[in-house]
Amino acid sequence: MKSPILLQESFSLIGEVKWQKFKAGTKELLAESPWMRNKVVANDARGIYILLDLLAGITTYSGEITHADIGDDNTAATAADTDLGNGLVRASLGAVSRSGLQTTYRFFFADTLTADDTYNEFGMFIDGAVGVGTGQLFNHLIFSVPLVKAAGEDNTIVCRLTASV
């Protein structure tokens, strides 16, 4: 049986993102970025505010991360962001797993559905729909290593959230 954790004086939520390129339709890894830190946004009806609302019994939003967008804007991310600077492509959540204080999300951007381009930004959305930018932004990242997508490449973006107490 796991022991409960007593939150004493501090709590933090750290987000990190990396991208992986694969030869289309295979598991052959072509390239992978290092882990890059992202901003969990903190403004009304977005990011950490939604989690705090849920703890208070306010269920306007589910808190479930359902989609992620990539875009080509490279304006620095801030905690006040409400959307990506220029979201271009959306993917549904492909897989999620949790172990201890860490949750990992995977989003698959298929070659046939993702234009060849340079992508500079990434964000996950709570309660999103099919359309780019729908839902409530949870986090925002400007890639320190841009994702340059070429023909014949599938891309997976992995985001891990780690809580510390």
C-alpha positions as CSV (number, residue, x, y, z in Angstrom):
1,M,0.0,0.0,0.0
2,K,1.3,3.4,-0.9
3,S,1.8,5.9,1.8
4,P,-0.1,9.2,1.5
5,I,2.1,12.3,1.0
6,L,1.7,15.1,3.4
7,L,2.0,18.5,1.6
8,Q,3.8,20.7,4.1
9,E,5.1,24.0,2.8
10,S,5.5,23.8,-1.0
11,F,4.2,22.2,-4.1
12,S,5.3,22.7,-7.7
13,L,4.3,21.3,-11.1
14,I,7.1,21.2,-13.7
15,G,6.4,20.5,-17.3
16,E,8.9,19.2,-19.9
17,V,8.4,18.4,-23.5
18,K,10.5,16.6,-26.2
19,W,9.7,15.7,-29.8
20,Q,10.6,12.5,-31.6
21,K,10.8,12.0,-35.4
22,F,10.2,8.7,-36.9
23,K,10.3,7.4,-40.5
24,A,6.6,7.5,-41.5
25,G,4.7,4.4,-40.7
26,T,7.6,2.8,-38.7
27,K,9.2,2.8,-35.3
28,E,12.5,3.9,-36.8
29,L,13.6,6.9,-34.7
30,L,15.3,9.5,-36.9
31,A,15.9,12.3,-34.3
32,E,14.9,13.3,-30.8
33,S,15.1,16.6,-29.0
34,P,16.3,17.1,-25.5
35,W,13.7,17.7,-22.8
36,M,12.6,21.3,-22.8
37,R,10.9,23.1,-19.9
38,N,7.4,24.6,-20.6
39,K,5.1,27.0,-18.8
40,V,2.0,25.7,-17.1
41,V,-0.3,28.7,-17.7
42,A,-1.9,30.5,-14.7
43,N,-4.9,32.6,-15.7
44,D,-8.7,32.3,-15.2
45,A,-10.2,29.2,-16.8
46,R,-6.8,27.9,-18.0
47,G,-3.9,25.9,-16.7
48,I,-3.4,25.5,-13.0
49,Y,-6.5,27.5,-12.3
50,I,-8.7,24.7,-13.7
51,L,-7.0,22.2,-11.3
52,L,-7.6,24.6,-8.4
53,D,-11.2,25.0,-9.4
54,L,-11.7,21.2,-9.5
55,L,-10.3,21.0,-5.9
56,A,-12.9,23.6,-4.9
57,G,-15.7,21.7,-6.5
58,I,-16.0,24.0,-9.5
59,T,-16.5,21.6,-12.5
60,T,-16.9,24.0,-15.4
61,Y,-14.0,22.1,-17.1
62,S,-13.1,18.5,-16.7
63,G,-9.4,19.0,-16.2
64,E,-8.7,16.3,-18.8
65,I,-6.0,17.0,-21.3
66,T,-7.5,15.9,-24.6
67,H,-5.5,17.6,-27.4
68,A,-2.2,19.3,-28.3
69,D,-1.3,21.9,-31.0
70,I,1.9,22.8,-32.7
71,G,2.5,26.1,-34.4
72,D,5.2,28.3,-35.9
73,D,5.2,31.4,-33.6
74,N,8.3,31.9,-31.5
75,T,7.1,34.6,-29.1
76,A,8.2,33.7,-25.5
77,A,5.6,31.8,-23.6
78,T,4.1,33.4,-20.5
79,A,1.9,32.2,-17.6
80,A,-0.8,34.6,-18.9
81,D,-1.1,32.9,-22.4
82,T,-4.5,31.8,-23.5
83,D,-3.6,30.1,-26.8
84,L,-0.6,29.4,-29.0
85,G,0.8,32.3,-30.9
86,N,0.0,30.6,-34.2
87,G,-1.3,27.1,-33.8
88,L,-1.3,25.2,-37.1
89,V,-1.8,21.4,-36.4
90,R,-3.8,19.6,-33.8
91,A,-3.5,16.0,-32.5
92,S,-5.7,14.1,-30.1
93,L,-4.1,12.5,-27.0
94,G,-2.6,9.3,-28.1
95,A,-1.5,7.9,-24.7
96,V,-1.3,8.9,-21.1
97,S,0.4,7.2,-18.1
98,R,1.0,8.1,-14.5
99,S,3.6,6.8,-12.1
100,G,3.9,8.4,-8.7
101,L,4.1,12.1,-9.1
102,Q,4.7,12.1,-12.8
103,T,2.2,11.9,-15.7
104,T,3.3,11.5,-19.3
105,Y,1.3,12.5,-22.3
106,R,2.0,11.4,-26.0
107,F,0.6,13.1,-29.1
108,F,1.1,11.7,-32.6
109,F,1.4,14.0,-35.6
110,A,1.1,11.8,-38.7
111,D,3.1,12.7,-41.8
112,T,0.0,12.8,-44.0
113,L,-1.8,15.2,-41.6
114,T,1.1,17.5,-40.8
115,A,2.6,19.9,-43.3
116,D,6.3,20.1,-43.9
117,D,7.3,23.1,-41.9
118,T,9.3,24.4,-38.9
119,Y,7.3,24.2,-35.7
120,N,8.4,26.4,-32.8
121,E,5.6,26.0,-30.3
122,F,3.5,23.4,-28.5
123,G,0.6,23.5,-26.1
124,M,-1.8,21.0,-24.5
125,F,-5.5,21.7,-24.1
126,I,-8.1,20.7,-21.6
127,D,-11.6,19.8,-23.0
128,G,-10.5,20.4,-26.6
129,A,-12.3,19.5,-29.8
130,V,-11.1,18.8,-33.4
131,G,-10.4,22.4,-34.2
132,V,-7.0,24.0,-33.6
133,G,-7.1,26.2,-30.5
134,T,-10.3,24.8,-29.0
135,G,-10.5,24.0,-25.4
136,Q,-8.6,25.6,-22.5
137,L,-4.8,26.0,-22.8
138,F,-2.9,24.1,-20.1
139,N,0.7,24.7,-21.0
140,H,2.8,26.5,-23.6
141,L,6.3,25.9,-24.8
142,I,8.6,27.6,-27.3
143,F,10.9,24.8,-28.5
144,S,14.6,25.6,-27.8
145,V,15.2,23.1,-30.6
146,P,12.5,23.7,-33.3
147,L,10.8,20.7,-34.9
148,V,11.6,20.8,-38.6
149,K,9.2,18.4,-40.2
150,A,10.1,16.9,-43.6
151,A,8.3,14.6,-46.0
152,G,8.1,11.0,-44.9
153,E,8.2,11.8,-41.1
154,D,5.8,11.1,-38.4
155,N,6.3,13.0,-35.1
156,T,5.4,12.3,-31.5
157,I,5.5,14.9,-28.9
158,V,5.9,13.7,-25.3
159,C,5.0,16.0,-22.4
160,R,5.7,15.0,-18.8
161,L,4.3,16.8,-15.8
162,T,6.2,16.2,-12.5
163,A,4.8,17.4,-9.2
164,S,7.2,17.9,-6.3
165,V,6.4,18.4,-2.6
